[in-house]
Amino acid sequence: MQIVIQRCLLLLIVISGLVLGGCNTQQAASLDSNKPAATETPSVPPSPVKSPSVSDLPRLEGKATVVITVKGSPITIQVDGTNAPVTAGNFIDLVQRGFYNGLVFHRVVPQFVVQGGDPQGKDPNFPVDLLGTGSFIDPTTNQPRYIPLEIKPKKAQTPVYSKTFKSAGISGVPELNHTRGAVAMARSSLPDSASSQFYIALVDLSSLDGDYAVFGYVTQGMDVVDKIQQGDRIESIKVTQGIGNLKKGK
């Protein structure tokens, strides 16, 4: 019986370590996989979520600058609320709350992304290999706060919400592309499942354009990003400019 239980637990761990692709099942890969970028997806396990109301969420009306410190070195990010107001507003709100301080980068895939933002990573005893399932719990509701997929087509007036470009029938390119240094939200196969986990593109990843929401770019410190290893912590993260552009939701 003990052997059966051990095998069941092992199977559950293996299944939970799979990344469920946002485009199709052929993109599924291990969280710690070193497969080429074309087979990877910056995702989190799916959650039973309802499409959130955009009006209830924080918005960034304009731009803001954020500085992340890792191993004593700064990484400067320009957050773009002009083209991704809800996604950028969510991120800036979490930064202001101190949510990201002390969290680890739990996923590092060379020639792909570094990913962090799971609140479970604040516990130093929580195994890094099991991170990737956590979300921000809104203290006012005691429930996870999710944001809709938000991608603005090139030259469009407003973003497309809750749909990938493919599902929305859009053949163009986004205003914010997955170039090296792009900062975007990780999610599961459900479009509106992003919460707090974000990733930074280590290389150009045009295959992710139209599927994942980019909300900013690293403007200084990509050499620091390149050196991030799994388990490295965000020592501090703060908004240095543009906090006045953050507008709280209802």
C-alpha positions as CSV (number, residue, x, y, z in Angstrom):
1,M,0.0,0.0,0.0
2,Q,2.9,2.4,0.9
3,I,4.4,1.8,-2.6
4,V,1.1,2.5,-4.3
5,I,0.7,5.8,-2.3
6,Q,4.3,6.8,-3.2
7,R,3.7,6.2,-6.9
8,C,0.5,8.2,-6.8
9,L,2.2,11.1,-5.1
10,L,5.0,11.0,-7.7
11,L,2.5,11.0,-10.5
12,L,0.7,14.1,-9.0
13,I,4.0,16.0,-8.8
14,V,4.9,15.2,-12.4
15,I,1.5,16.3,-13.6
16,S,1.6,19.5,-11.5
17,G,5.0,20.3,-13.1
18,L,3.6,20.4,-16.5
19,V,3.0,23.8,-18.2
20,L,-0.4,23.9,-19.9
21,G,0.2,25.8,-23.2
22,G,-1.9,28.9,-24.0
23,C,-2.0,28.0,-27.7
24,N,-2.3,24.2,-28.0
25,T,-1.4,21.0,-26.2
26,Q,1.7,20.5,-28.4
27,Q,3.3,23.4,-26.5
28,A,3.1,21.7,-23.1
29,A,6.5,21.5,-21.4
30,S,8.1,21.0,-18.0
31,L,8.5,24.1,-15.8
32,D,12.2,23.4,-15.7
33,S,12.5,22.2,-19.3
34,N,15.4,23.5,-21.4
35,K,13.6,22.8,-24.7
36,P,13.7,25.4,-27.4
37,A,11.5,28.5,-27.0
38,A,9.1,27.3,-29.7
39,T,7.9,24.5,-27.4
40,E,7.6,26.6,-24.3
41,T,4.8,28.6,-22.8
42,P,5.1,31.1,-19.9
43,S,2.2,29.7,-18.0
44,V,0.7,28.9,-14.6
45,P,-1.7,26.0,-13.8
46,P,-5.3,26.7,-14.7
47,S,-7.8,28.0,-12.1
48,P,-11.6,28.1,-12.1
49,V,-11.9,31.8,-12.8
50,K,-14.7,34.1,-14.0
51,S,-14.0,36.9,-16.4
52,P,-13.2,39.9,-14.2
53,S,-14.8,43.3,-14.6
54,V,-12.2,45.8,-16.0
55,S,-13.8,48.7,-14.1
56,D,-13.1,46.9,-10.8
57,L,-9.4,46.6,-11.4
58,P,-6.5,49.1,-11.0
59,R,-5.5,51.0,-14.1
60,L,-2.3,52.8,-15.1
61,E,-3.2,55.8,-17.2
62,G,0.2,56.6,-18.7
63,K,3.6,55.2,-17.9
64,A,5.6,54.3,-14.8
65,T,9.1,53.3,-14.0
66,V,9.9,50.3,-11.7
67,V,13.3,49.3,-10.3
68,I,13.8,45.7,-9.2
69,T,16.9,44.8,-7.2
70,V,18.3,41.3,-7.5
71,K,21.6,40.3,-5.9
72,G,22.2,44.0,-5.2
73,S,21.9,45.0,-8.8
74,P,19.1,47.1,-10.3
75,I,16.8,46.2,-13.2
76,T,14.8,49.2,-14.6
77,I,11.4,48.5,-16.2
78,Q,9.2,51.0,-18.1
79,V,5.6,49.9,-17.5
80,D,3.3,50.9,-20.3
81,G,-0.2,51.8,-19.1
82,T,-0.9,53.6,-22.4
83,N,-1.2,50.4,-24.3
84,A,-1.9,47.9,-21.5
85,P,-3.7,49.9,-18.8
86,V,-5.3,47.1,-16.8
87,T,-2.3,44.7,-17.0
88,A,0.1,47.6,-16.1
89,G,-2.2,48.8,-13.4
90,N,-2.4,45.4,-11.7
91,F,1.4,45.2,-11.7
92,I,2.0,48.6,-10.3
93,D,-0.6,48.1,-7.7
94,L,1.1,44.9,-6.5
95,V,4.5,46.7,-6.5
96,Q,3.0,49.4,-4.3
97,R,1.5,46.9,-1.9
98,G,5.0,45.3,-1.4
99,F,3.7,42.1,-2.8
100,Y,6.7,41.1,-4.8
101,N,9.4,41.9,-2.1
102,G,11.2,38.7,-1.2
103,L,9.6,36.5,-3.9
104,V,11.8,34.2,-6.0
105,F,12.3,33.7,-9.7
106,H,11.0,30.1,-9.7
107,R,11.4,29.4,-13.3
108,V,14.5,30.1,-15.5
109,V,14.6,28.7,-19.0
110,P,17.7,29.7,-21.0
111,Q,17.0,31.4,-24.3
112,F,13.4,31.8,-23.2
113,V,12.2,33.5,-20.0
114,V,12.8,34.1,-16.3
115,Q,9.5,34.0,-14.3
116,G,8.5,35.0,-10.8
117,G,5.7,36.4,-8.8
118,D,4.3,33.3,-7.0
119,P,3.5,34.4,-3.4
120,Q,4.3,31.0,-2.1
121,G,8.0,31.8,-2.9
122,K,8.1,34.1,0.2
123,D,8.4,31.0,2.4
124,P,12.0,29.9,2.3
125,N,11.0,26.3,3.1
126,F,8.7,26.0,0.1
127,P,10.4,23.9,-2.6
128,V,11.3,26.1,-5.6
129,D,10.5,23.2,-7.9
130,L,6.9,23.2,-6.8
131,L,6.3,27.0,-7.3
132,G,4.1,28.3,-10.1
133,T,0.6,27.8,-8.7
134,G,0.2,30.9,-6.5
135,S,-1.8,34.1,-7.2
136,F,-2.4,37.4,-5.4
137,I,-5.1,37.1,-2.8
138,D,-7.1,40.4,-2.6
139,P,-7.4,41.2,1.2
140,T,-10.7,43.0,0.6
141,T,-12.4,39.9,-0.9
142,N,-10.1,37.1,0.4
143,Q,-10.2,35.7,-3.1
144,P,-7.5,35.5,-5.9
145,R,-7.5,38.6,-8.1
146,Y,-7.3,37.7,-11.8
147,I,-7.0,40.1,-14.7
148,P,-8.3,39.7,-18.3
149,L,-6.0,39.0,-21.2
150,E,-5.3,42.5,-22.6
151,I,-3.6,42.9,-25.9
152,K,-3.8,46.0,-28.1
153,P,-3.4,45.5,-31.9
154,K,-1.0,47.8,-33.7
155,K,-2.6,51.2,-34.3
156,A,-5.9,50.2,-32.6
157,Q,-7.7,52.6,-30.3
158,T,-8.3,50.1,-27.5
159,P,-7.0,46.7,-26.4
160,V,-8.8,43.4,-27.1
161,Y,-9.9,41.8,-23.9
162,S,-10.2,38.1,-22.9
163,K,-9.3,36.8,-26.3
164,T,-6.1,35.9,-28.1
165,F,-5.6,37.4,-31.5
166,K,-6.3,34.0,-33.1
167,S,-9.6,33.5,-31.2
168,A,-10.5,37.1,-32.0
169,G,-9.8,36.7,-35.7
170,I,-7.0,39.3,-35.7
171,S,-4.2,38.8,-38.1
172,G,-2.0,41.8,-37.3
173,V,0.7,42.3,-34.7
174,P,0.4,43.8,-31.1
175,E,1.4,47.3,-30.1
176,L,3.7,45.7,-27.5
177,N,5.8,42.8,-28.9
178,H,7.8,40.1,-27.2
179,T,11.2,41.5,-28.0
180,R,14.2,40.8,-25.7
181,G,13.5,42.5,-22.4
182,A,9.7,42.4,-22.7
183,V,7.8,42.0,-19.4
184,A,4.5,40.1,-19.6
185,M,2.0,38.2,-17.5
186,A,2.1,34.4,-17.2
187,R,-1.2,32.6,-17.4
188,S,-2.8,29.2,-17.9
189,S,-4.7,28.1,-21.0
190,L,-7.6,30.2,-19.7
191,P,-7.2,33.7,-21.1
192,D,-8.3,35.5,-17.9
193,S,-6.2,33.6,-15.5
194,A,-3.2,36.0,-15.0
195,S,-2.8,37.3,-11.5
196,S,0.7,38.1,-10.2
197,Q,3.2,35.9,-12.0
198,F,5.2,37.7,-14.6
199,Y,8.1,36.9,-16.9
200,I,10.9,38.7,-18.7
201,A,11.8,37.6,-22.2
202,L,15.5,36.6,-22.6
203,V,15.3,36.7,-26.4
204,D,12.9,37.8,-29.1
205,L,9.8,35.6,-28.8
206,S,7.5,36.6,-31.6
207,S,5.7,33.3,-31.3
208,L,4.0,34.5,-28.1
209,D,2.7,37.8,-29.7
210,G,-1.0,37.9,-29.6
211,D,-1.3,35.2,-27.0
212,Y,0.3,36.8,-23.9
213,A,0.0,40.3,-22.5
214,V,3.2,42.4,-22.6
215,F,3.0,45.4,-20.3
216,G,6.5,46.9,-20.3
217,Y,10.2,46.5,-21.1
218,V,13.5,46.4,-19.3
219,T,15.3,49.6,-20.2
220,Q,18.4,49.0,-18.1
221,G,19.9,46.0,-16.4
222,M,19.3,43.2,-19.0
223,D,22.8,42.0,-18.0
224,V,21.4,41.5,-14.5
225,V,18.3,39.6,-15.9
226,D,20.6,37.3,-17.9
227,K,22.4,36.3,-14.7
228,I,19.2,35.4,-12.7
229,Q,19.1,31.8,-11.5
230,Q,16.3,29.7,-10.2
231,G,15.7,30.6,-6.6
232,D,17.2,34.2,-6.8
233,R,15.0,36.6,-4.8
234,I,13.6,40.0,-5.5
235,E,15.3,41.9,-2.8
236,S,13.3,45.0,-3.4
237,I,11.0,46.5,-6.0
238,K,9.6,50.0,-6.1
239,V,7.9,52.5,-8.4
240,T,10.4,55.4,-9.0
241,Q,8.2,57.4,-11.4
242,G,4.6,57.6,-12.5
243,I,2.8,56.4,-9.4
244,G,0.3,59.3,-9.8
245,N,-0.9,57.5,-13.0
246,L,-2.2,54.6,-11.0
247,K,-6.0,54.7,-10.6
248,K,-7.7,52.3,-8.2
249,G,-10.7,50.3,-9.4
250,K,-14.1,50.5,-7.9
